[in-house]
Amino acid sequence: MNEQETAAWLAVIRTHAWINQRLAQDMLQEDSVRIAWYDVLIALYEYSERERGLRMQDLIDRCIISNSGMTRLVDRLVEEGLTERHVYEENRREVYVQLTEQGRALIERLKERHQERIQRYYLQYFSPEELAMVQQIYTRIQAGNAIPAVD
């Protein structure tokens, strides 16, 4: 890599790491919720129009967490009354995860503050045209690496 490529790569990964760490710290300190919990709950919330919930594998695909980590996390969310697991008769091998009303209430309480933090740490530094460009660039990277789109 040349100097420009190295500088660009380091700027992306350092900024991404700092923002993620800051978002996680803020959520834990201000809301007493771990960012991994939010990640799972928001994925389920955004999928809420589907009555069955999400298959465990689809949930893993939407979140940045390993299979075993997701299993433990969902166990904890079930214990806390924020999610439920379901197995349906037609395919007993697949486990579905669904938000409870308590989980829905929590994510609705957290969502606005989390979006404000994203605005403060990231979005405020872009013009609408630059945001469109960032989206185009990352969409191209995702397509070039066959990263599955999340509906």
WOHU-V911028 format. One record per backbone hydrogen bond with DSSP energy under -1.0 kcal/mol. CO is the residue of the C=O (numbers start at 1). NH is the residue of the N-H. Records with the same first field share a line. If there is no record, write none. Layout:
BEGIN
CO=NH / NH
END
This chain:
BEGIN
2=6
3=7
4=8
5=9
6=10
7=11
8=12
9=13
10=14
11=15
12=16
13=17
14=18
15=19
16=20
17=21
18=22
19=23
20=24
21=25
22=26
23=27
24=28
25=29
26=30
27=31 / 33
28=32
34=38
35=39
36=40
37=41
38=42
39=43
40=44
41=45
42=46
45=48
47=50
50=53
54=97
55=59
56=60
57=61
58=62
63=65
66=70
67=71
68=72
69=73
70=74
71=75
72=76
73=77
74=78
75=79
76=80
77=82 / 83
78=81
82=100
84=98
86=96
88=91
91=94
95=56
96=86
97=54
98=84
100=104
101=105
102=106
103=107
104=108
105=109
106=110
107=111
110=114
111=115
112=116
113=117
114=118
115=119
116=120
117=121
118=122 / 123
119=124
122=125
123=126
127=131
128=132
129=133
130=134
131=135
132=136
133=137
134=138
135=139
136=140
137=141
138=142
139=143
140=144
141=145
142=147
143=146
END
